[in-house]
Amino acid sequence: MRPVSLDAIPERPDNGEVVARCRAFGCLTTETLNRLASKSFMAYAEKGQMIWAEGSPAEFCSVVGVGFVITSQKMPNRQSLTVELLGPGQTFGLIAVLQGKSLPLTATAATNCWYLKIPAREARSAFTDSRMSEIVEDLQSRLRRSRTLAACLSSLEPEERLEAVLRVLADSYGRATSEGIELEVPVSRRDVADIAGSPEQAIRLLERWELEGLLAVDKSRFVLRRPEGMGIVRSAD
């Protein structure tokens, strides 16, 4: 699969593949997964486009298919605090749908992305009380990462924000190889820089880290060769 480009529409993923990849759906039967895939539809959002606003009715939940989504919350000072960075296979809005509550966070496309929209009625019928424990376990793991991300993205230092984004990506999609931690999802240098904010500064930092041998980036691979050199250590989730 090619890296997501901010200048082009990424290839539309298959509904069934997106549902099957979703970690939160791992407790569901094949029959239930197939039903969810058939009753859902794929939507596209350009970078910066709002998917839903905080406080909206939970009429559907979503799974990221390609690209990345950021969730945020409005603070008392009217500034937005980034809560989570979500990529392929991760859900957003699921707990609100299952609890019948309004959506607590704003969801925005961090890159050009495809996301699967699952109607609330279908999501509720797929999950029983016995299956909720697995969702909560996945949510707790994500909450630990989101606290780190929120704290670091609020920093004024571009290097801290960039390290936070790479840490979340390594935790969620990192695969240990002989070269270091390889990200298993397609992501470009520009994607990472835009998510971290101050993109031009972030690009220069990434280029510097490449020269220093801390990471390697090409058209199809993003490898953290010496993650400890960027203060990045994968959690034991």
Secondary structure by P-SEA (a helix, b strand, c coil): ccccccccccccccaaaaaaaccccccccaaaaaaaaaabbbbbbccccccccccccccbbbbbcccbbbbbbbccccbbbbccccccccccaaaaaaacccccbbbbccccbbbbbbcaaaaaaaccccaaaaaaaaaaaaaaaaaaaaaaaacccaaaaaaaaaaaaaacbbbbccccccccccccaaaaaaaacaaaaaaaaaaaaaaaccccccccccccccccccccccccc
